[in-house]
Each structure stands twice: as C-alpha cells, then as structure tokens.
Amino acid sequence: MSSTMHITGVVIGTGALLEVKGDKCGFKPSAVRIVNVTDGSVHVWQDTLGDDTAWEDKGGTMNLRTSGGIIPLADGFSIGTQGNLNAASDVLHYEVWG
C-alpha cells in the first residue's frame, strides 16, 4: 500500500452501523483494517473489493463477508453490522490508509 494518508484509532462496537469519519478520519480510504480485540477477529477492506465487504480472519479461517462489512465514505468509513466485526461493546482498533 503506497498511500500518503494513514491513521489509527479505537472505537467501541454498537451492533448497529457505526461511522468513523470527520475528525476521526477525514479522507476517503483506500484500505481499512479493523481488529476486534474482544473476539480476536481481523477484518480487511481495500478498494479492490466492493463496498460493504471485508475479508475476515477469525482463528486462522479466512472468509469473504459480502454484507455487513466495511463501507468507504468520502471522509472516513462505516463499520457494518456483521457480528464478528461490530458487536455491541466490542473494542475495535482500526488502521486506515488513503
């Protein structure tokens, strides 16, 4: 990833669509990586994937999630409602490139 913008942060899962934008991001991502610290899963979206998708690695098993995933926005991204990605009260560390 030869990107010029890079940020990291932490949010708490809600179980509902969760936007990370504006002062928490501020640019359209080309890649997003989310680590759900609570359940140990890792989710990756890049601009070669469709919106609302993400590769998920949980316990060494890779799955392509095609709904409830990560959605790029003009000034950040949304975290979808897929259970391993965004359950209520889960601690989510994110890393974004743009």
Secondary structure, 3 states (H helix, E strand, C coil): CCCCCEEEEEEECCCCCEEEEHHHCCCCCCEEEEEECCCCEEEEEECCCCCCEEEEEECCEEEEEEEEEEEEECCEEEECCCCCCCCCCCEEEEEEEC
